[in-house]
Amino acid sequence: MKETELKALVSLLDDEDNQVISHVEQKIISLGEAIIPYLESAWEESLDPTLQIRIEDLIHTLQYEQLRSRLNKWSEDENPDLLEGMWLVATYQYPDLELNKLRQELEQLYYEAWLEFKPDAHPFDQVKILNGVIYSKLRFGANTKNFHSPGNSMINVVLQTRKGNPISLCVIYMLIAQRLKMPVFGVNLPNLFILTYKDESHKQFYINAFNRGLIFSREDIDNYIGELRLTPQETYYQPCSTMDIVKRSFRNLINSFEKIGDHAKAEEVKTLLKTISSPGE
């Protein structure tokens, strides 16, 4: 569609006939995300608040559909990339966020850890070295003051503020650790996401990234499960998948939006979660 035709189409959004507006909106949506830059320009040029709101809604709809498409494609990969999955979660709120920018930021964090890392050290000592870099040098920590903030589930926000929830801190910790060739993986505990160090010789222990990398044992998990009065399951002790991590991030985000009363966003994120979930999940 030519620029003059696009301009004429957008100009019809301030028509007084709701049927005309509805038809125009459907036509614009059918054009896909390629029209977003033009809509953004039209928003900037407009002085009509009502028209601007309609354009904002259209841009959000197009960006949301683009995210659903990207999520679907990502989930079909046999070995989906964790950072890309967390980027997709964040693009719900920050649609212009660039994946390469996140990769560069994580690469810098890895470099800071690599400078002090000792590959031949005992696994406990390796974790302590990494803890020193992440929590003391880089000053990452738990966002206990604003635990239910949606930003805690957005990896770009956590990288910027250095504050996050258990799963976002675990993801950053794990991405750095794996880059250092450490066998560190996520574990889906009820009400708490943690990490496990598990090598090929079956040496295994656990790390609480939300509590400054505290090291603990399987017996500690037994006690935790006992306090919750739950039946122990092997999934509480073993590494979970990348898909599990991204799904849990979406669930955390849903809970955050519900806690702050933004139910419309909570419903939209529920739809995103269904995009990567099996029937009945």
Secondary structure by P-SEA (a helix, b strand, c coil): ccaaaaaaaaaacccccaaaaaaaaaaaaaacccaaaaaaaaaaacccaaaaaaaaaaaaaaaaaaaaaaaaaaaacccccaaaaaaaaaaaccccccaaaaaaaaaaaaaaaaacccccccaaaaaaaaaaaaccccccccccccccccccccaaaaaaaccccaaaaaaaaaaaaaaaccbbbbbbcccccccccccccccccccccccccccccaaaaaaaaaaacccccccccccccaaaaaaaaaaaaaaaaaaacaaaaaaaaaaaaaaaccccc
